[in-house]
Structures are given as C-alpha cells and as structure tokens.
Amino acid sequence: RFSGSHLYVNADAGDGELRVEALDEGGATISPFVVDNCIPIRADETRKVVSWKGVEDLSPLAGRPVRFRFHLTHGRLFAFWVSPERSGASNGFVAAGGPGFGGSRDA
C-alpha cells in the first residue's frame, strides 16, 4: 500500500530497458498499469519517473495492496519508491545528507 502518486526508480538501464507493471493481491496485472503499456526507461538515472501510456499517475492505486513487477534487460535496479510529489521527493531519511538536501529528510 502506498499513499503517493508517482513511481520513481534509481536504475542503470542506459544499455538496456526497464519496464514496470502493477499487480493486485492475487498476482493479476492491473490495467492500464501493464508492462506493454509502460513507457520504456533507457537511461542511467537516480530519480527517473515511471510512466504508462494514457495514465497521468498512480493515484487510482493509492491505498490498495499493490505489487510492482520490474522487467529489466541489460541493466541494474538500485531502488524504487512512490512519491506524493512530481519532484520525486521520497520524504525518507537521507542519512549523511548530500548536495541539495537542507535537512535529514528528502523533501
């Protein structure tokens, strides 16, 4: 279950491709969040939004039990999160901080 509306990944798929689909509690895909409708990610980025054709965001799935299945070829997936913000802020703790962080949380 999540309360955000935008799925983000930290992935290296510059030499391959990453697609994602959403599954319900029973493991069935949830239309329109199916792998064939996912816009392929072909990049090496730490904060890349996952999108599906004809879908604005994940808000129709918020609050429901959902699983994400990642289809990755020739790449690496380091992390994923659902953000309430279009900026991709995770609202999680950033441990030692870093450039661009004004506090201990990614806001």
MDTraj code that builds the backbone (N, CA, C; nanometers):
import mdtraj as md
import numpy as np

residues = "ARG PHE SER GLY SER HIS LEU TYR VAL ASN ALA ASP ALA GLY ASP GLY GLU LEU ARG VAL GLU ALA LEU ASP GLU GLY GLY ALA THR ILE SER PRO PHE VAL VAL ASP ASN CYS ILE PRO ILE ARG ALA ASP GLU THR ARG LYS VAL VAL SER TRP LYS GLY VAL GLU ASP LEU SER PRO LEU ALA GLY ARG PRO VAL ARG PHE ARG PHE HIS LEU THR HIS GLY ARG LEU PHE ALA PHE TRP VAL SER PRO GLU ARG SER GLY ALA SER ASN GLY PHE VAL ALA ALA GLY GLY PRO GLY PHE GLY GLY SER ARG ASP ALA".split()
xyz = np.array([
    [0.0851, -0.1182, 0.0000],
    [0.0000, 0.0000, 0.0000],
    [0.0895, 0.1242, 0.0000],
    [0.0475, 0.2235, -0.0698],
    [0.1218, 0.3488, -0.0725],
    [0.0235, 0.4643, -0.0786],
    [0.0714, 0.5825, -0.0465],
    [-0.0163, 0.6995, -0.0482],
    [0.0262, 0.8013, -0.1528],
    [0.1332, 0.7761, -0.2240],
    [0.1808, 0.8701, -0.3250],
    [0.1111, 0.8498, -0.4588],
    [0.1667, 0.9127, -0.5607],
    [0.1048, 0.9025, -0.6926],
    [0.2045, 0.8892, -0.8076],
    [0.3352, 0.8885, -0.7772],
    [0.4362, 0.8808, -0.8829],
    [0.5412, 0.7770, -0.8452],
    [0.5648, 0.6805, -0.9354],
    [0.6650, 0.5770, -0.9124],
    [0.7982, 0.6233, -0.9702],
    [0.9023, 0.6156, -0.8880],
    [1.0373, 0.6534, -0.9294],
    [1.1318, 0.5366, -0.9118],
    [1.2367, 0.5339, -0.9941],
    [1.3410, 0.4337, -0.9813],
    [1.4779, 0.4995, -0.9837],
    [1.5710, 0.4325, -0.9197],
    [1.7132, 0.4611, -0.9319],
    [1.7654, 0.3401, -1.0074],
    [1.7958, 0.3578, -1.1344],
    [1.8318, 0.2442, -1.2184],
    [1.9344, 0.2834, -1.3240],
    [2.0120, 0.1841, -1.3629],
    [2.1041, 0.1981, -1.4748],
    [2.0526, 0.1082, -1.5864],
    [1.9776, 0.1665, -1.6775],
    [1.9237, 0.0933, -1.7923],
    [1.9669, 0.1623, -1.9213],
    [2.0827, 0.2281, -1.9170],
    [2.1320, 0.3007, -2.0339],
    [2.1665, 0.2102, -2.1504],
    [2.2022, 0.0866, -2.1206],
    [2.2356, -0.0106, -2.2262],
    [2.1256, -0.1145, -2.2427],
    [2.0119, -0.0907, -2.1803],
    [1.9030, -0.1872, -2.1863],
    [1.7691, -0.1186, -2.1771],
    [1.6809, -0.1792, -2.0961],
    [1.5465, -0.1257, -2.0863],
    [1.4819, -0.1727, -1.9565],
    [1.4056, -0.0829, -1.8960],
    [1.3290, -0.1145, -1.7754],
    [1.1834, -0.0793, -1.7995],
    [1.0953, -0.1735, -1.7674],
    [0.9512, -0.1515, -1.7715],
    [0.8935, -0.2062, -1.6417],
    [0.7778, -0.1536, -1.6015],
    [0.7161, -0.1931, -1.4743],
    [0.5677, -0.2193, -1.4969],
    [0.5153, -0.3155, -1.4204],
    [0.3714, -0.3394, -1.4207],
    [0.3236, -0.3498, -1.2773],
    [0.1975, -0.3189, -1.2543],
    [0.1369, -0.3269, -1.1212],
    [0.0510, -0.4521, -1.1143],
    [0.0594, -0.5199, -0.9985],
    [-0.0150, -0.6434, -0.9769],
    [-0.1044, -0.6289, -0.8539],
    [-0.2199, -0.6957, -0.8573],
    [-0.3085, -0.6945, -0.7404],
    [-0.2651, -0.8028, -0.6411],
    [-0.3422, -0.8196, -0.5353],
    [-0.3076, -0.9169, -0.4303],
    [-0.2937, -1.0591, -0.4828],
    [-0.3703, -1.0930, -0.5827],
    [-0.3667, -1.2271, -0.6398],
    [-0.2601, -1.2471, -0.7458],
    [-0.1881, -1.1410, -0.7799],
    [-0.0828, -1.1505, -0.8806],
    [-0.1271, -1.1182, -1.0220],
    [-0.2508, -1.0744, -1.0388],
    [-0.3008, -1.0359, -1.1713],
    [-0.2602, -0.8916, -1.2022],
    [-0.2282, -0.8651, -1.3279],
    [-0.1925, -0.7289, -1.3669],
    [-0.3139, -0.6374, -1.3552],
    [-0.2848, -0.5114, -1.3257],
    [-0.3898, -0.4105, -1.3108],
    [-0.3822, -0.3172, -1.4310],
    [-0.4832, -0.3224, -1.5149],
    [-0.4884, -0.2362, -1.6320],
    [-0.5210, -0.0937, -1.5889],
    [-0.4604, 0.0056, -1.6453],
    [-0.3694, 0.0104, -1.7589],
    [-0.2204, 0.0051, -1.7203],
    [-0.1907, -0.0374, -1.5965],
    [-0.0526, -0.0382, -1.5484],
    [0.0166, -0.1698, -1.5849],
    [0.0055, -0.2088, -1.7114],
    [0.0619, -0.3344, -1.7612],
    [0.1954, -0.3068, -1.8301],
    [0.2780, -0.4100, -1.8390],
    [0.4134, -0.3940, -1.8913],
    [0.4139, -0.3415, -2.0353],
    [0.3215, -0.3867, -2.1187],
    [0.3192, -0.3410, -2.2583],
    [0.2772, -0.1953, -2.2716],
    [0.2148, -0.1396, -2.1694],
    [0.1720, 0.0000, -2.1711],
    [0.2741, 0.0922, -2.1044],
    [0.3748, 0.0328, -2.0393],
    [0.4773, 0.1112, -1.9703],
    [0.5726, 0.1737, -2.0720],
    [0.6031, 0.3001, -2.0536],
    [0.6995, 0.3683, -2.1407],
    [0.8392, 0.3244, -2.0977],
    [0.9152, 0.2616, -2.1882],
    [1.0454, 0.2057, -2.1509],
    [1.1426, 0.3121, -2.0991],
    [1.2163, 0.2737, -1.9970],
    [1.3227, 0.3585, -1.9440],
    [1.4530, 0.3055, -2.0002],
    [1.5246, 0.3926, -2.0681],
    [1.6542, 0.3580, -2.1269],
    [1.7533, 0.4657, -2.0865],
    [1.7840, 0.4675, -1.9570],
    [1.8686, 0.5737, -1.9021],
    [1.9383, 0.5242, -1.7762],
    [2.0402, 0.5978, -1.7360],
    [2.1106, 0.5743, -1.6100],
    [2.0822, 0.6964, -1.5233],
    [1.9818, 0.6848, -1.4347],
    [1.9399, 0.7988, -1.3539],
    [1.9074, 0.7543, -1.2122],
    [1.9270, 0.8447, -1.1184],
    [1.8972, 0.8150, -0.9786],
    [1.7543, 0.8497, -0.9406],
    [1.6853, 0.9269, -1.0239],
    [1.5466, 0.9666, -0.9944],
    [1.4706, 0.9788, -1.1260],
    [1.4242, 0.8646, -1.1748],
    [1.3539, 0.8599, -1.3033],
    [1.2098, 0.8149, -1.2802],
    [1.1144, 0.8941, -1.3259],
    [0.9735, 0.8606, -1.3084],
    [0.9345, 0.7498, -1.4063],
    [0.8518, 0.6572, -1.3597],
    [0.7975, 0.5505, -1.4426],
    [0.6597, 0.5963, -1.4894],
    [0.6329, 0.5806, -1.6194],
    [0.5058, 0.6272, -1.6762],
    [0.4422, 0.5183, -1.7620],
    [0.3112, 0.5277, -1.7737],
    [0.2358, 0.4390, -1.8600],
    [0.1571, 0.5248, -1.9581],
    [0.1407, 0.4757, -2.0809],
    [0.0673, 0.5484, -2.1843],
    [-0.0771, 0.5721, -2.1414],
    [-0.1230, 0.6959, -2.1564],
    [-0.2612, 0.7309, -2.1267],
    [-0.2950, 0.7403, -1.9793],
    [-0.1933, 0.7371, -1.8923],
    [-0.2155, 0.7408, -1.7482],
    [-0.1396, 0.8592, -1.6897],
    [-0.2082, 0.9405, -1.6119],
    [-0.1427, 1.0573, -1.5533],
    [-0.0522, 1.0201, -1.4365],
    [-0.1004, 0.9323, -1.3477],
    [-0.0202, 0.8934, -1.2316],
    [-0.0793, 0.7680, -1.1680],
    [-0.0231, 0.7282, -1.0548],
    [-0.0642, 0.6069, -0.9843],
    [-0.1771, 0.6290, -0.8837],
    [-0.2338, 0.7464, -0.8770],
    [-0.3341, 0.7760, -0.7742],
    [-0.4522, 0.6786, -0.7717],
    [-0.4940, 0.6184, -0.8852],
    [-0.6036, 0.5212, -0.8761],
    [-0.5684, 0.3970, -0.7926],
    [-0.4389, 0.3724, -0.7715],
    [-0.3951, 0.2546, -0.6961],
    [-0.3625, 0.2855, -0.5498],
    [-0.3580, 0.4127, -0.5141],
    [-0.3195, 0.4524, -0.3781],
    [-0.4116, 0.3880, -0.2746],
    [-0.3508, 0.3368, -0.1684],
    [-0.4249, 0.2766, -0.0596],
    [-0.4606, 0.1304, -0.0803],
    [-0.4401, 0.0792, -0.2006],
    [-0.4707, -0.0606, -0.2317],
    [-0.3448, -0.1462, -0.2178],
    [-0.3592, -0.2742, -0.1843],
    [-0.2427, -0.3632, -0.1861],
    [-0.1952, -0.3807, -0.3312],
    [-0.0714, -0.3456, -0.3569],
    [-0.0162, -0.3497, -0.4923],
    [0.1255, -0.4050, -0.4866],
    [0.1599, -0.4806, -0.5878],
    [0.2981, -0.5245, -0.6080],
    [0.3445, -0.4673, -0.7406],
    [0.4722, -0.4347, -0.7469],
    [0.5307, -0.3906, -0.8728],
    [0.6220, -0.5006, -0.9237],
    [0.6083, -0.5347, -1.0513],
    [0.6976, -0.6300, -1.1162],
    [0.7835, -0.5518, -1.2148],
    [0.9137, -0.5673, -1.1989],
    [1.0094, -0.4956, -1.2821],
    [1.0640, -0.5890, -1.3891],
    [1.0612, -0.5425, -1.5132],
    [1.1162, -0.6162, -1.6269],
    [1.2399, -0.5391, -1.6731],
    [1.3560, -0.5964, -1.6500],
    [1.4822, -0.5270, -1.6752],
    [1.5727, -0.6137, -1.7616],
    [1.6219, -0.5550, -1.8689],
    [1.7200, -0.6226, -1.9524],
    [1.8446, -0.5352, -1.9601],
    [1.9588, -0.5976, -1.9429],
    [2.0885, -0.5294, -1.9539],
    [2.0930, -0.4026, -1.8684],
    [2.0657, -0.4177, -1.7415],
    [2.0696, -0.3023, -1.6530],
    [2.0717, -0.3443, -1.5074],
    [2.0627, -0.2436, -1.4210],
    [2.0610, -0.2656, -1.2764],
    [1.9572, -0.1748, -1.2127],
    [1.8798, -0.2315, -1.1203],
    [1.7811, -0.1563, -1.0440],
    [1.8326, -0.1448, -0.9021],
    [1.8506, -0.0216, -0.8546],
    [1.9054, 0.0009, -0.7216],
    [1.7972, 0.0305, -0.6174],
    [1.6926, 0.1033, -0.6568],
    [1.5881, 0.1401, -0.5616],
    [1.4632, 0.1845, -0.6377],
    [1.3498, 0.1773, -0.5674],
    [1.2257, 0.2341, -0.6215],
    [1.1454, 0.2895, -0.5047],
    [1.0602, 0.3874, -0.5341],
    [0.9737, 0.4472, -0.4321],
    [0.8567, 0.5161, -0.4993],
    [0.7499, 0.5335, -0.4223],
    [0.6327, 0.6070, -0.4692],
    [0.6315, 0.7397, -0.3957],
    [0.6273, 0.8465, -0.4719],
    [0.6329, 0.9808, -0.4162],
    [0.4994, 1.0530, -0.4317],
    [0.4626, 1.1329, -0.3333],
    [0.3434, 1.2152, -0.3492],
    [0.3707, 1.3383, -0.4359],
    [0.4965, 1.3653, -0.4603],
    [0.5381, 1.4857, -0.5329],
    [0.5879, 1.4529, -0.6733],
    [0.5603, 1.5396, -0.7676],
    [0.6109, 1.5248, -0.9037],
    [0.7633, 1.5411, -0.9066],
    [0.8188, 1.6030, -0.8035],
    [0.9640, 1.6232, -0.7956],
    [1.0377, 1.4940, -0.7641],
    [0.9662, 1.3932, -0.7131],
    [1.0286, 1.2663, -0.6789],
    [1.0763, 1.2565, -0.5360],
    [1.0481, 1.3568, -0.4542],
    [1.0895, 1.3530, -0.3135],
    [1.0302, 1.2296, -0.2467],
    [1.1151, 1.1554, -0.1759],
    [1.0694, 1.0319, -0.1121],
    [1.0190, 1.0547, 0.0292],
    [1.0532, 1.1691, 0.0882],
    [1.0217, 1.2008, 0.2274],
    [1.0905, 1.1063, 0.3253],
    [1.1907, 1.0332, 0.2749],
    [1.2676, 0.9425, 0.3596],
    [1.3903, 1.0118, 0.4157],
    [1.4552, 0.9448, 0.5074],
    [1.5772, 0.9981, 0.5672],
    [1.6940, 0.9811, 0.4710],
    [1.7820, 1.0800, 0.4687],
    [1.8943, 1.0784, 0.3750],
    [2.0269, 1.0488, 0.4442],
    [2.0211, 0.9987, 0.5638],
    [2.1399, 0.9577, 0.6406],
    [2.2374, 1.0735, 0.6524],
    [2.3459, 1.0696, 0.5804],
    [2.4503, 1.1709, 0.5934],
    [2.4213, 1.2966, 0.5122],
    [2.3046, 1.3040, 0.4505],
    [2.2718, 1.4209, 0.3693],
    [2.3370, 1.4155, 0.2336],
    [2.3636, 1.5304, 0.1789],
    [2.4248, 1.5375, 0.0475],
    [2.3860, 1.6667, -0.0212],
    [2.4362, 1.6868, -0.1434],
    [2.4048, 1.8092, -0.2166],
    [2.2546, 1.8228, -0.2405],
    [2.2025, 1.9386, -0.2133],
    [2.0620, 1.9647, -0.2391],
    [1.9688, 1.9323, -0.1242],
    [2.0197, 1.8741, -0.0168],
    [1.9361, 1.8420, 0.0969],
    [1.9574, 1.9449, 0.2077],
    [1.8478, 2.0058, 0.2509],
    [1.8572, 2.1079, 0.3558],
    [1.8358, 2.0519, 0.4967],
    [1.8070, 1.9240, 0.5045],
    [1.7843, 1.8611, 0.6344],
    [1.8091, 1.7124, 0.6263],
    [1.7535, 1.6402, 0.7211],
    [1.7779, 1.4963, 0.7279],
    [1.6759, 1.4139, 0.6478],
    [1.5784, 1.4808, 0.5830],
    [1.4786, 1.4113, 0.5043],
    [1.4786, 1.4617, 0.3613],
    [1.4453, 1.3724, 0.2673],
    [1.4327, 1.4078, 0.1268],
    [1.2963, 1.4695, 0.1052],
    [1.2913, 1.6024, 0.1113],
    [1.1641, 1.6728, 0.0931],
    [1.1730, 1.7564, -0.0305],
])
top = md.Topology()
chain = top.add_chain()
for i, resn in enumerate(residues, 1):
    res = top.add_residue(resn, chain, resSeq=i)
    for name in ("N", "CA", "C"):
        top.add_atom(name, md.element.get_by_symbol(name[0]), res)
traj = md.Trajectory(xyz[None], top)
